[in-house]
Structures are given as C-alpha cells and as structure tokens.
Amino acid sequence: MPTVIGHHDVKDKDHWLASPKREELFGPLGITNIRTFVNPQNPTQVAVLMDVPDMDALVAAMQSKAAAEAMDYDGVLPETLVILVEA
C-alpha cells in the first residue's frame, strides 16, 4: 500500500485543520493513517500524508465534484496541489 503526500496552500490553516472533509472524502476509499502537516514558517502551506490502498480510486475521487466541493470548503487553493507517491 503506497504512502501518498498531498501538499498545497490554504486560505486558513486553522479551518483546514479542523475540517471533517478529509475523512469524509478519503474514508470510504479505505485510505488510512491520514496525518496533517503545517509549514511553521508559512502556515498557509500544508500537507496530508496517508496510506492509499487504491491509487486509481484516489485519482478518480480527486477529479470528482465531491473533491472540488471539499477543497472549496477547506479553503484549498487547488492550483497549488501536488501529489507525491512513495517510490
């Protein structure tokens, strides 16, 4: 099961950290061990680290309306999103 990092910028890190949307979007995909990170020098830069059992399902989910709505709710700036997969 690959470990995946998604990093991006947000409008408000406190709102992003408190949001239930990550679990709502990723939980049904079997994604586990979801951990959040914040750049202490620039708190608008954040990351999510997670274990992903099905990369195809994650890619499809990230292209869905539900993902767009979750990112909007969380204040994610989608143009800054970068996803890295453990090599």
C-alpha positions as CSV (number, residue, x, y, z in Angstrom):
1,M,0.0,0.0,0.0
2,P,1.7,3.2,-1.1
3,T,2.0,6.2,1.2
4,V,1.0,9.4,-0.5
5,I,1.7,13.1,0.3
6,G,-0.5,15.8,-1.0
7,H,0.7,19.4,-0.4
8,H,-1.0,22.6,-1.2
9,D,-1.8,26.1,0.0
10,V,-4.8,27.0,2.1
11,K,-6.6,30.3,3.0
12,D,-6.9,29.5,6.7
13,K,-4.9,26.7,8.3
14,D,-7.0,26.5,11.4
15,H,-10.1,26.0,9.4
16,W,-8.3,23.4,7.2
17,L,-7.0,21.5,10.3
18,A,-10.5,21.4,11.9
19,S,-12.3,20.3,8.8
20,P,-14.0,16.9,8.7
21,K,-13.9,16.8,4.9
22,R,-10.6,14.8,4.5
23,E,-12.1,11.9,6.5
24,E,-15.5,12.2,4.6
25,L,-13.8,12.1,1.2
26,F,-11.0,9.6,1.9
27,G,-12.5,7.3,4.5
28,P,-14.9,5.5,2.1
29,L,-11.9,4.8,-0.2
30,G,-10.2,2.8,2.5
31,I,-7.5,5.5,3.0
32,T,-5.9,5.2,6.4
33,N,-3.3,6.8,8.6
34,I,-4.2,10.3,7.5
35,R,-1.8,12.8,9.0
36,T,-1.7,16.6,8.6
37,F,1.3,18.9,8.5
38,V,1.8,22.7,8.5
39,N,4.8,24.7,7.5
40,P,5.7,26.7,10.7
41,Q,7.4,29.4,8.6
42,N,4.3,29.8,6.3
43,P,1.1,28.3,7.8
44,T,-0.7,28.7,4.5
45,Q,1.4,25.7,3.2
46,V,0.0,22.4,4.4
47,A,0.3,18.7,3.6
48,V,-1.6,15.5,4.1
49,L,0.2,12.1,4.4
50,M,-1.9,9.0,4.0
51,D,-1.8,5.3,3.1
52,V,-3.8,4.6,-0.1
53,P,-4.9,1.1,-1.0
54,D,-6.1,2.0,-4.5
55,M,-4.4,4.8,-6.4
56,D,-6.9,4.6,-9.3
57,A,-9.7,5.2,-6.8
58,L,-7.9,8.2,-5.3
59,V,-7.2,9.7,-8.7
60,A,-10.9,9.3,-9.7
61,A,-12.0,10.8,-6.4
62,M,-9.8,13.8,-6.7
63,Q,-11.4,14.6,-10.1
64,S,-14.9,14.4,-8.7
65,K,-17.3,17.1,-7.8
66,A,-17.2,16.0,-4.2
67,A,-13.4,16.6,-4.1
68,A,-13.8,20.0,-5.6
69,E,-16.5,20.9,-3.0
70,A,-14.3,19.5,-0.2
71,M,-11.4,21.6,-1.3
72,D,-13.5,24.7,-1.6
73,Y,-15.0,24.1,1.9
74,D,-11.5,23.6,3.3
75,G,-10.1,26.8,1.6
76,V,-7.6,24.8,-0.5
77,L,-6.1,26.6,-3.5
78,P,-6.5,23.7,-6.0
79,E,-3.9,25.2,-8.4
80,T,-1.2,24.6,-5.8
81,L,-2.0,20.9,-5.2
82,V,0.9,18.5,-5.7
83,I,0.5,14.8,-5.0
84,L,3.7,12.6,-4.4
85,V,3.6,8.8,-4.2
86,E,6.1,6.9,-2.2
87,A,8.8,5.4,-4.5
